[in-house]
């Protein structure tokens, strides 16, 4: 600390009036805000890795010459273990969009504009920042290559996959890993400055409450030469961000248009096909990190981050055709493991630039080489489940979508025939015990669950907002009530969606709220 104070005094000509240590950011660097008597401040950094510090100092000076939005290095110690940089304030993009993230992905217009401003600026540092840059200064390596890809894929294998105890064939998996690594590093025309750690925490926002606020990039010292898709996938598919599909696609659209200002771009079809490979890679990469930090270091934050990352993987696999058959089959088995089934269904309508409705990654087969279009947004899926008596008619679907599924429970054994159960309903323990001991209702519901699960999953992917299931029996009292209640609880537990239950003939309603 004393050496940092001496560096400040040498640069400023006087000692700082106040020194405040800033919150840590998970690295070995320590930051201090150093303020003079007039209230002007700079940020001082103490880093233990000389090579890492050198990379940041070189890149910052290079980017400053290119007039890019980064902190300017003001002074550096002779051994490069300490340096001073301009103070960009205390509000990161992560802080500025906290409300939308904590609301489960419901971002305000102001938050969306901040995200779009950030994503439009990304090609600037990637492409303009790469011009004249000597990548030999990058740390820990100058280029994104096959070895670095395989390192991260094996990190996933050993720190996450093996921890789940899922059986797999090592040689078959290794073969697909090598194919994926080859494909990721095959693009020759997309090389640029790869930020590598491009995330909301590494973007600072000046005047975040005003529309004129600017964004600045920090912590780029791990950057290297590589494909621009990597940073886009890293930012938009960050599990904890909870970006809804519509917003994510709009951000990809913004990035694509901004990219065209700096370089020739591939067709939308090729662009999203390449992007999907990097989304897959980044998802496996972060699962490896979550596995190490969570399973081995026992840090709860990373364990909590696994379900949304698994949901990203689940949606990706259902929407994309990857040429790695063993890897895909293994990952599908992974997402079906019981410990990963409880996920929050926060998906909204799959819209943005024109792609297949169920596929966030592929271009629509009818699109031209440079066609984008948009659809109207819708909200998260809400399922309504009814029980009813056939004597009084099938419930109407007030959403206007046509009524969904109607299941006839009258083929199963009716407890209403027996005196002890006539005054009870399918919500009460004696009736539940009767039906489950008999077993017919369980066989019936097993088929219902399979059909309902597939339909709900598809509706979430397509962004539909309403789905209805109705169960009818003779009186709407026993079998239909039991079936409706159990399906509702099953869907809520498995998908985390909001479910409205109405036992019409019993005048009972209940809402199972969407899990956040």
C-alpha positions in Angstrom: 0.0 0.0 0.0 2.8 2.4 0.8 4.3 2.0 -2.6 1.0 2.8 -4.2 0.8 6.0 -2.1 4.3 6.9 -3.3 3.2 6.3 -6.9 0.3 8.6 -6.4 2.4 11.3 -4.8 5.0 11.1 -7.6 2.2 11.5 -10.2 0.1 14.1 -8.4 2.8 15.9 -6.5 1.0 15.5 -3.2 -0.5 12.7 -1.0 -4.2 11.8 -1.4 -6.6 13.4 1.0 -8.6 10.2 1.3 -8.1 6.5 0.4 -11.0 4.0 0.2 -10.5 0.3 -0.6 -13.1 -0.8 -3.2 -15.0 -4.1 -3.0 -13.2 -7.1 -4.4 -14.0 -8.5 -7.8 -12.9 -12.1 -7.4 -9.4 -11.6 -8.6 -6.0 -11.1 -6.9 -6.0 -7.4 -7.6 -6.9 -4.9 -4.9 -8.4 -1.5 -5.9 -8.4 1.8 -4.0 -10.2 5.1 -4.7 -7.7 7.9 -4.0 -9.1 11.4 -3.7 -7.4 14.7 -3.6 -8.4 17.9 -1.6 -10.5 19.1 -4.5 -12.5 15.9 -4.6 -10.9 14.6 -7.8 -10.3 10.9 -7.7 -8.4 8.1 -9.4 -8.3 4.4 -8.9 -5.1 2.7 -7.7 -4.5 -1.0 -8.3 -2.1 -3.4 -6.6 -1.8 -6.7 -8.5 0.3 -9.7 -7.7 0.8 -10.9 -11.3 3.2 -8.7 -13.2 2.3 -10.4 -16.5 -1.5 -9.8 -15.9 -0.8 -6.2 -15.0 1.4 -5.7 -18.0 -1.4 -7.1 -20.3 -3.9 -4.6 -18.8 -1.5 -1.6 -19.0 -0.6 -2.4 -22.6 -4.1 -3.0 -23.7 -5.4 0.1 -21.9 -2.8 2.4 -23.6 -3.5 0.8 -27.0 -7.3 1.2 -26.6 -6.9 4.8 -25.4 -4.9 5.6 -28.5 -7.8 4.1 -30.5 -10.1 6.4 -28.5 -12.1 3.5 -27.1 -14.2 3.7 -23.9 -11.7 2.3 -21.4 -10.0 3.6 -18.3 -6.8 5.5 -19.1 -3.6 4.4 -17.3 -2.2 7.5 -15.6 1.0 6.1 -13.9 2.7 2.8 -13.5 5.4 1.6 -11.1 8.7 0.4 -12.5 7.9 -3.2 -11.8 4.3 -2.9 -13.1 2.8 -4.3 -9.9 1.0 -1.0 -9.2 -0.7 1.5 -11.4 -3.2 4.4 -11.4 -6.2 4.7 -13.8 -9.1 7.0 -14.3 -12.0 6.6 -12.0 -15.2 5.6 -13.9 -17.4 5.7 -10.8 -19.0 3.0 -8.8 -22.0 1.9 -10.9 -21.5 -1.1 -13.2 -24.0 -2.3 -15.8 -24.7 -5.2 -13.5 -25.8 -2.7 -10.8 -27.8 -0.6 -13.3 -29.9 -3.5 -14.5 -30.4 -5.2 -11.1 -34.1 -4.4 -11.0 -34.8 -6.3 -14.2 -32.6 -9.2 -13.2 -34.3 -9.5 -9.8 -37.7 -9.3 -11.5 -36.9 -12.5 -13.3 -35.9 -10.9 -16.6 -38.6 -8.2 -16.8 -36.3 -5.3 -17.8 -37.5 -1.7 -18.0 -37.2 0.3 -21.2 -34.3 2.2 -19.7 -32.5 -1.0 -18.7 -33.0 -2.4 -22.2 -31.6 0.8 -23.7 -28.5 0.4 -21.5 -28.0 -3.2 -22.7 -28.4 -2.2 -26.4 -26.0 0.7 -25.9 -23.5 -1.8 -24.5 -23.9 -4.4 -27.1 -23.6 -1.8 -29.9 -20.3 -0.7 -28.5 -18.8 -4.3 -28.3 -17.8 -4.5 -32.0 -16.0 -1.2 -31.6 -13.5 -2.6 -29.0 -13.4 -6.0 -30.8 -12.6 -4.7 -34.3 -11.1 -1.3 -33.9 -9.3 -2.4 -30.8 -7.6 -5.2 -32.8 -6.1 -2.8 -35.3 -2.4 -2.5 -34.7 -2.6 -4.5 -31.5 0.4 -6.7 -30.7 -1.3 -9.8 -29.3 2.0 -11.1 -27.9 1.4 -8.8 -24.9 -1.9 -10.7 -24.0 -2.1 -12.9 -20.9 -2.0 -15.8 -20.3 -1.9 -16.6 -24.1 -2.1 -14.5 -27.3 -4.8 -16.4 -29.1 -8.0 -18.5 -28.8 -6.9 -21.9 -30.1 -7.8 -25.6 -30.0 -5.8 -26.2 -26.8 -7.6 -23.5 -24.9 -11.0 -24.9 -26.0 -10.0 -28.4 -25.0 -8.8 -27.1 -21.6 -12.2 -25.6 -20.9 -14.1 -28.6 -22.2 -12.1 -30.9 -19.9 -12.7 -28.5 -17.1 -16.4 -29.1 -17.6 -15.8 -32.9 -17.8 -13.8 -33.2 -14.6 -15.3 -30.4 -12.4 -19.0 -30.8 -13.4 -19.8 -33.9 -15.4 -17.9 -36.3 -13.2 -19.3 -34.7 -10.1 -22.8 -35.7 -11.2 -21.8 -39.4 -11.4 -23.4 -39.7 -14.8 -21.9 -42.6 -16.7 -20.2 -41.8 -20.0 -17.7 -43.1 -22.5 -14.5 -41.1 -22.2 -13.2 -41.8 -25.7 -16.4 -41.0 -27.5 -16.8 -37.8 -25.5 -13.2 -36.8 -26.3 -13.7 -37.4 -30.0 -16.7 -35.0 -30.0 -14.8 -32.5 -27.9 -12.1 -32.4 -30.6 -14.6 -31.9 -33.3 -16.2 -29.1 -31.4 -12.8 -27.5 -30.8 -12.0 -27.7 -34.5 -15.2 -26.1 -35.5 -14.9 -23.3 -32.9 -11.4 -22.3 -34.2 -12.1 -22.8 -37.9 -13.4 -19.2 -38.6 -10.7 -17.3 -40.4 -12.6 -14.1 -41.2 -13.9 -13.4 -37.7 -10.7 -12.8 -35.8 -10.6 -9.8 -33.5 -9.9 -8.8 -30.0 -11.7 -11.4 -27.9 -12.6 -9.8 -24.6 -13.1 -13.2 -23.0 -14.7 -11.9 -19.7 -17.3 -9.7 -21.3 -20.1 -9.5 -18.7 -22.2 -6.8 -17.0 -19.9 -6.5 -14.1 -17.1 -5.4 -16.4 -19.0 -2.5 -17.9 -19.1 0.8 -16.0 -22.0 3.2 -16.6 -21.6 7.0 -16.1 -24.7 8.9 -15.2 -26.8 5.7 -15.1 -30.0 7.6 -14.3 -29.7 9.7 -17.4 -30.3 8.7 -21.0 -27.0 10.4 -22.0 -24.9 8.0 -19.7 -21.9 6.4 -21.4 -20.6 2.8 -21.0 -16.9 2.0 -20.4 -15.2 -1.4 -20.5 -12.9 -2.6 -17.7 -11.0 -5.8 -16.8 -10.1 -6.8 -20.3 -6.6 -8.1 -19.3 -7.6 -11.7 -20.1 -8.3 -10.8 -23.8 -6.6 -12.3 -26.8 -7.0 -12.8 -30.5 -10.1 -14.8 -31.3 -13.6 -14.9 -32.9 -16.2 -12.2 -32.1 -19.0 -14.8 -31.4 -17.4 -15.7 -28.1 -18.1 -12.4 -26.3 -21.6 -12.2 -27.7 -22.4 -15.7 -26.4 -20.7 -15.0 -23.1 -22.7 -11.8 -22.5 -26.2 -12.8 -23.7 -26.3 -16.3 -22.4 -25.0 -15.6 -18.9 -27.3 -17.8 -16.8 -27.9 -15.3 -14.0 -28.9 -12.4 -16.3 -32.3 -14.1 -17.2 -32.6 -12.2 -20.4 -36.0 -13.1 -22.0 -35.8 -14.6 -25.5 -37.2 -11.5 -27.2 -34.7 -9.1 -25.6 -31.9 -11.5 -26.3 -32.8 -11.6 -29.9 -33.1 -7.9 -30.1 -29.6 -7.6 -28.7 -28.2 -10.0 -31.2 -29.9 -7.9 -33.9 -28.3 -4.8 -32.5 -24.9 -6.4 -32.4 -25.2 -7.7 -35.9 -26.0 -4.3 -37.3 -23.2 -2.7 -35.3 -20.8 -5.3 -36.5 -21.5 -4.4 -40.1 -20.0 -0.9 -39.5 -16.5 -2.5 -38.9 -16.3 -5.6 -41.1 -18.0 -7.7 -43.7 -20.5 -9.9 -41.9 -21.8 -13.4 -42.8 -25.4 -14.0 -43.7 -27.8 -14.1 -40.8 -28.2 -17.9 -41.3 -24.5 -18.5 -41.1 -24.1 -16.0 -38.2 -26.6 -17.6 -35.9 -25.4 -21.1 -36.8 -21.8 -20.1 -35.8 -23.2 -18.3 -32.7 -25.0 -21.4 -31.5 -21.6 -23.3 -31.4 -20.2 -20.7 -29.1 -23.3 -20.7 -26.9 -22.9 -24.4 -26.5 -19.2 -24.0 -25.6 -19.8 -21.1 -23.2 -22.6 -23.1 -21.4 -20.3 -26.0 -20.9 -17.5 -23.7 -19.8 -19.5 -21.9 -17.2 -20.9 -25.2 -15.9 -17.3 -26.3 -15.3 -16.7 -23.2 -13.3 -19.9 -23.6 -11.4 -19.0 -27.2 -10.6 -15.6 -26.3 -9.3 -16.8 -23.3 -7.3 -20.0 -25.0 -6.1 -19.3 -28.7 -5.7 -15.7 -28.5 -4.7 -15.4 -25.1 -3.0 -18.9 -25.3 -1.6 -19.8 -21.7 -2.6 -23.6 -21.5 -2.6 -23.8 -18.7 -5.2 -22.4 -21.0 -7.8 -24.6 -23.9 -6.8 -27.6 -21.6 -7.2 -26.4 -20.6 -10.6 -26.4 -24.2 -12.0 -30.2 -24.6 -12.6 -30.6 -21.5 -14.9 -27.4 -22.6 -16.7 -28.9 -26.1 -17.2 -32.1 -24.5 -18.4 -30.0 -22.6 -21.0 -28.5 -25.9 -22.1 -31.9 -27.6 -22.2 -33.3 -25.0 -24.5 -30.2 -24.9 -26.7 -30.3 -28.7 -27.2 -34.0 -28.7 -28.0 -33.5 -25.9 -30.6 -30.3 -26.7 -32.4 -28.9 -29.6 -34.4 -25.3 -30.1 -33.5 -23.0 -32.5 -35.4 -21.7 -34.1 -32.2 -24.1 -37.1 -31.6 -22.5 -38.6 -28.5 -21.9 -35.2 -26.8 -25.6 -34.2 -27.6 -27.0 -37.5 -26.3 -24.9 -37.2 -23.1 -25.9 -33.6 -22.5 -29.6 -34.5 -22.9 -29.2 -37.2 -20.3 -27.5 -34.7 -18.1 -30.4 -32.2 -18.3 -32.8 -35.1 -17.5 -31.1 -36.0 -14.2 -33.5 -35.5 -11.3 -31.3 -32.9 -9.5 -31.6 -30.6 -12.5 -35.4 -30.8 -13.1 -36.5 -27.9 -10.9 -35.9 -24.9 -13.1 -37.6 -21.6 -13.4 -39.5 -21.2 -16.6 -38.9 -17.5 -17.4 -38.9 -17.8 -21.2 -41.0 -15.4 -23.2 -42.0 -15.5 -26.9 -39.2 -16.6 -29.2 -39.0 -13.5 -31.3 -36.5 -11.0 -32.6 -34.8 -11.2 -36.0 -36.7 -13.8 -38.0 -35.8 -17.3 -36.9 -37.9 -20.4 -36.3 -40.3 -19.8 -33.4 -38.9 -22.7 -31.4 -35.3 -22.0 -32.1 -33.3 -19.1 -30.6 -30.3 -19.9 -32.7 -31.2 -20.9 -36.3 -32.1 -18.6 -39.1 -35.6 -19.3 -40.6 -35.2 -21.5 -43.7 -37.4 -19.1 -45.7 -35.3 -16.1 -44.9 -33.2 -14.4 -47.5 -29.4 -13.9 -47.0 -29.9 -10.7 -44.9 -33.5 -10.7 -43.7 -34.5 -9.8 -40.2 -38.0 -9.2 -38.9 -39.8 -9.1 -35.5 -42.9 -10.5 -33.9 -45.0 -9.1 -31.1 -43.8 -10.0 -27.6 -45.8 -12.1 -25.2 -45.4 -12.9 -21.5 -44.5 -16.1 -19.6 -46.7 -19.2 -19.9 -49.7 -19.5 -17.5 -51.4 -22.9 -17.3 -55.0 -23.3 -16.2 -56.2 -26.6 -14.8 -59.9 -27.4 -14.3 -61.9 -30.2 -12.8 -65.6 -30.4 -13.8 -68.7 -32.6 -14.1 -69.7 -33.7 -17.6 -73.3 -33.2 -16.5 -72.7 -29.4 -16.4 -70.5 -29.2 -19.5 -66.9 -28.7 -20.4 -65.3 -25.4 -19.0 -64.9 -22.6 -21.5 -61.5 -21.2 -22.3 -61.7 -17.5 -21.5 -58.4 -16.8 -23.3 -60.0 -17.6 -26.6 -57.3 -20.1 -27.6 -59.7 -23.0 -28.0 -59.7 -25.0 -24.7 -56.6 -27.1 -24.7 -56.8 -30.7 -23.5 -59.9 -32.4 -22.0 -59.3 -35.7 -20.2 -62.2 -38.1 -19.3 -61.5 -39.7 -15.9 -64.7 -41.9 -16.0 -62.7 -44.9 -17.1 -61.1 -45.1 -13.6 -62.6 -46.6 -10.4 -65.1 -44.2 -8.9 -64.9 -43.7 -5.1 -68.2 -41.9 -5.2 -69.9 -45.2 -5.4 -69.1 -46.0 -1.8 -70.8 -44.4 1.1 -67.6 -43.4 3.1 -66.4 -41.2 0.3 -69.7 -39.6 -1.0 -69.3 -36.4 1.0 -65.6 -36.1 0.4 -63.5 -34.7 -2.6 -60.4 -35.7 -4.4 -58.4 -33.3 -2.2 -59.0 -35.3 1.0 -56.8 -38.0 2.3 -59.3 -40.9 2.4 -60.2 -40.4 -1.3 -56.5 -39.9 -2.2 -55.7 -43.2 -0.5 -58.5 -45.0 -2.2 -57.5 -43.8 -5.6 -53.8 -44.5 -5.2 -54.3 -47.9 -3.6 -56.5 -48.9 -6.5 -53.8 -47.7 -8.9 -55.9 -47.0 -12.0 -55.7 -43.2 -11.6 -51.9 -43.4 -11.3 -51.7 -45.3 -14.7 -54.1 -42.8 -16.2 -52.0 -39.8 -14.9 -48.7 -41.3 -16.0 -49.8 -40.9 -19.7 -51.3 -37.5 -19.0 -48.0 -36.3 -17.5 -46.0 -37.4 -20.5 -48.3 -35.5 -22.9 -48.6 -32.4 -20.7 -44.8 -32.2 -20.1 -44.0 -32.3 -23.8 -46.7 -29.7 -24.6 -45.7 -27.3 -21.8 -42.0 -27.5 -22.8 -42.9 -26.8 -26.4 -45.2 -23.8 -25.4 -42.4 -22.3 -23.3 -40.0 -22.6 -26.2 -42.5 -21.0 -28.6 -43.3 -18.3 -26.1 -47.0 -19.0 -25.8 -48.8 -17.5 -22.8 -51.8 -19.7 -22.1 -52.5 -23.5 -22.0 -55.5 -25.2 -20.5 -56.1 -28.7 -19.1 -59.5 -30.0 -18.0 -60.5 -33.2 -16.2 -64.0 -34.4 -16.2 -65.8 -37.1 -14.3 -69.4 -37.9 -13.4 -69.8 -35.4 -10.6 -66.7 -33.3 -10.7 -65.9 -34.3 -7.1 -63.4 -37.2 -6.8 -61.4 -38.4 -9.8 -61.4 -35.1 -11.7 -60.4 -33.1 -8.7 -57.6 -35.5 -7.8 -56.3 -35.5 -11.3 -56.5 -31.7 -11.8 -54.7 -31.0 -8.5 -52.0 -33.5 -9.2 -51.3 -32.3 -12.7 -51.2 -28.7 -11.6 -48.7 -29.4 -8.8 -46.6 -31.6 -11.1 -46.3 -28.8 -13.8 -45.6 -26.2 -11.2 -42.9 -28.3 -9.5 -41.2 -29.3 -12.8 -41.3 -26.1 -14.8 -41.8 -23.4 -12.2 -44.6 -21.8 -14.2 -47.7 -20.1 -12.8 -50.6 -22.5 -12.6 -54.3 -21.6 -11.9 -56.4 -24.3 -10.5 -60.2 -24.3 -10.6 -62.3 -27.1 -9.1 -65.5 -25.8 -10.7 -68.1 -27.9 -9.0 -66.5 -27.5 -5.6 -66.1 -23.7 -6.0 -62.4 -24.0 -5.1 -59.7 -22.0 -6.8 -56.0 -21.8 -6.2 -53.0 -20.1 -7.8 -49.5 -21.6 -7.7 -47.3 -18.6 -8.4 -44.4 -18.6 -10.9 -41.1 -19.4 -9.2 -38.5 -16.6 -9.5 
